[in-house]
Amino acid sequence: MRKVFIPVLAFVFLMTISLLCFSKAPAQEEKVEKSKEGYAGAEICQTCHEKQYKQFSQTAMGTLFLKHPKTPAEKLGCETCHGEAADHVASGGKSFKGMIRFTKCSQNTPHERSEACLKCHQKRQRLFWSGGIHAEKGLTCTTCHVVHTGPGIKSRYLLANITVEDTCKTCHKQQVAAEWKFSHHPLREGKMSCASCHNPHGTASPKLIKAINVRELCFNCHAQYRGPFLFQHPPVLEDCFNCHQPHGSAYPALLKQPPVRLCRECHIAFHNLNFQTRSGPTSPFPGRIRTSQMMGSACLNCHRNIHGSNSFNGNLFFR
């Protein structure tokens, strides 16, 4: 019985594979074929827009659309994004009826322009674009990305500028400029970019961060401060930005203020700190001069493990 069953099973399997490989194309292809009379073809576009066509053909998207299309929509070339252009050609370039234009003088709404891109680029990181802060501000995909013109057409992400930082700097000048301060994340060294922490296409978290909250985002790289610790420092449990500036700081470790000032925002009553150079009974500012609290890392000279301690005697974060 087994000798008969195995060949029959193999035959059924091979027939199934053959039917899947040579089956009729999906209904989407029929739909495109039926409406093809409204399309002019990429070759016609080339006659007037030769420069744009040449630049587009050198990009990854252009290579796919013009040379190796995989779907009926990709076979339409330029009209995959711009829509039917037969009327545009017939009018000698004067009519834009039914087309999507991405120029500054376009009559199409930002939503219509973004939808042209989201037909293909809707999944994964673009899932929260609709309703996101950039979409609500009237930005479109082509605000930051280019397809066939601009300095970034040969880059991986077709950015409007050569780098991510240059593209973000168009609007976020203050944040990008902060990265040139003494203490900064390694953006200008090329080890990360704005997109390492932010998803510009939208997130379910505030400030477009790529985590559920700021702490989880920071712990992606700074996992040694995650804990749990035997002795926890409450500000660390709340928010890293209680003490740190994310984009850049004039103080070490991206601190918002010098340590001696930052710590005393909460610990006001600890240590009778005297900043004067004279001390003694005749001094107008009596009290002990604690140079260790003013020099170097100030409070951190002693309280080294300020993020938390697992030491049995670490309640003051000395170790």
N, C-alpha and C positions, 0 to 999 in steps of 0.2 A: 504493500500500500504506500509506504514511504517513497519507494522508487518512482511511483507515478505522481505523487503529490508535489515533490520538489520541482520537477520540470514544468508542471502546470503553473506553479506559483511563479517561477522565473519568467514564463511566457507572459503571464498577466502583468508582472512588473514592467517588463520591457514594452509591452503595448501601452501601458499607462504613461511611461516616459515619452514614447513617440507621440501620443496624442497631445501631451502638454507642450512639446517642442513645436509641433506643426499645426497647432490649433489656430483658429482665426483670431486676429488682433482684437483687442477690447473695443468697446463701443466708443471710447474716446477717439480712436483713430477714424472711425466712420464719421464722427461728428466733425472732425477737422477736415476730412475729405469733402463733406457736403458743403462746407462753408468756404472752400478754398477760392471761390470766385472773388472774394473780397480781399484776397492777399495778392501782393505784387511780386514778392520774391526778393531775396537778398541781393541778387544780381542787379535788379533794377535800382535798389537803394545805392549800390556802389557807384552808379553813373554820376550822381550828384554829390554824394557824401563819401568821396573816395578816401579822404584823410581819416575820417572816423572809421570807415570800413577797414582800412589797413591797420590802424591801431587796435581795433577790436579783434581782428584775426590773430594778433600776436598774444592775446591774453588767453588764460586757461578757459574762460567761458566762450570766447570766440572760437577757439580750436574745437571745442565740443560742439557748438551750435553749427558752425560752418563746414566742418570737416568730418566729424564723427558723431552725428546726432543719434541719440538712443531712443527717443520718444517722438511721437508725432508733433508735439509742441516744440521740441528742440529743432525739428526740421524746418520750422518757419523762419529761423534765423533772426534777423532784426525785428521782425514782427511778433516774435514771441513776447517781447517786452512792450513794443510800441503799438501793437494792435494792427488791425487791417489798414493797409496803406494804398489800396487801389484807387480810392477817391483822391487821395493826396497826389498820386502820380498823374491821374487824369486831369487834375486842375493845374498842373505845372508847379506843384509845391505850394499853392496858395490855400488849399483847404486842409484842415486837420481833423475833419469829422471822424469820430470813432477812434481816434488815435490817443495814445498816452505820451505826453511830452514831459521831459524832466528838466527843462530850462527854467530860469528865473521868471520868465514871462509866460510860463505855462498857465493855461486856463484850467487845468486839472487840479483838483484838491489834493492836499498832502496825503489824505487817505487813499485816493485813487492811485497815486504814484507809488505809495508803499505796497499797495495790494498787488501791483504788477510784479514786484519782487517776491512777495510772500506766497505767490502761487507755487514757487519752487522752494523758497527758503523760509518755511514756516515752522519747521520742527526744531527740536533741541533748544539752542540758546535763544531763538526768536519766539519762543512760545508765549512770552509775556509782553510782546511788543505792543499789542493793542491795549490801551489803558495805561501804558507806561508813561513816565514823566516826559521822555523825549517825544513820544507820539502826541501827548497832550499839549506840548509846547509848539506843535506844528512842524516839527522836524520830519524829514523823510529819510529813506535809506540813502538817497543820493546826496544828502547833506554831508555825510561822512564817507561814502563810497562813490567810486567812479567806475564806468564800464569801458568807455573807449577814449576818454580824454583825461588829462591830468597827470601829475608826476608819479602817482602811485599805481598806474595801471598794470605795471609788471610785478608788483608785490603780490604776496599770497592772498591778501584780503581786499585787494583793489581799493585801497584807501585814497581819500582825496589828497592826502599829503604822504610823504614818504614813510613816516613812522606813525605809530599810534599816538605818541605824545604830541607830535606836531598837529595831528588831526584833532585831538581833544583840546589843544591849546587855543583853537579858534574861538571857543566859548569859555573854557575853564582856565583863563590866563593866570588867575591867582594861585590855583592849586598846582599847576605845572611849574610856575615860577618858584614855589616853595621848595621844590625838589632840588634847587640850586643852593639851598642853605647848608650850613656846616653839617648838620645831622640829617640824613635823608635815607630813603630806601634806594636800593641799587638800580634805579631807572636809568640814570645817565651813564651807568657802566654797562647797560645793555642786558642785565641779568633778569629783569622783569619789566613790565609795562603797566599802564593804567588798567588794562584788561586783565591783569593778574588778580586784582581785587574787585574790579567792577565789571558788570555785564551791561554794556551800553544799550543792549536790545531789550532790556527790561527784566526785572526780577520781582519776586513776591516780598522782598526785604527792602528796608529803607536805604536811600542813597545808592541804589542799584548794586549793592554788594553781593558777592557770590557765596553767601552763606546765610543761615537763618538769623544771625545777629553778629555784631562786631567781634565779640569774644571768639566765637567759632571761626570766624574768618582769620583772626590773628593766630589762632592755634594751629592753623594749617601749616605755618612755618615755625612758629614759636611754641612748639608742643611741650617744651620743658616747663612752661608756666601753666599748663592746663590743670595740674593737680589730679585728684584731690590731695590736699596737704593736711597734715596733722594740725597745723596752725595756719589758718587762712587769713589773708589780708582783705578786709571787706571791699575796698575799692576795686580790687582785682576781680572779685566775684560779680561786681556790678557792671563795669564797663572799662575797657582799656583806655578809652579816651578821657577818663577822669584825670589821668596823669600825662598821657602822650598825645602828640600831634601827629596825625597819620601821614601828612604830605611832606613835612619838613620842619625843622626847628633850629634855632640858633644855639640850643643847649644839647648836651649829650643825650644819647638814647631817645631822641625825639621827644624829650620832656617839654611840657608847656612852659615851665619856669625853671630857674635854678633850683636844685634839690632843697636847699635851705629854706627857700620861700614856698616851694610846692608842698613840702611836708607840713609846714606850719599853717597851711590853710585849714587843716583838720586838727593837728596836734599843737594847739596854741599854748596850753598850760604846761607842756613838757619842757624841762631844762630852762633855767633862767639865763637866757642867751644874751651876752653882752657883746655888741659889735664895736665897742670903743677900744682904743689902743691903750688907755690908762685904766688901772684898777687899784682899789685900795680905799681906806677910810676917807681920804681927801678927794676922791674922784667924784665928780657930779653924777656919775653913772655907776653906782656900786654893783658888784656882782662879779662872778668868775668869768674870765675870758676863756671861751672854749674854741680854740682855733681849729680843733678837729671837726667842729660843726660848720665851719665857714670855708675851709680850704678843700680843694679837690672835690670829692663827691659828697661832701658835707655829711648829712645824716647817714648816707650810704657807706661812709667809712666804717661804721660799726654795724649798722643794720643791713648786712649784705644781701640776705635772701628776702628781699622786701616783697616778693610776689607770693611767698608762702614757705613754710619750713616743715620738714618731717623729723627734725631733731626733737628728742625728748625735752631738751631745754631751749627750744626754739620759739618760745612764746613772744620774744622780742625780736625775732628774725635775725639774731646774731649769727646763726649758723644754719 
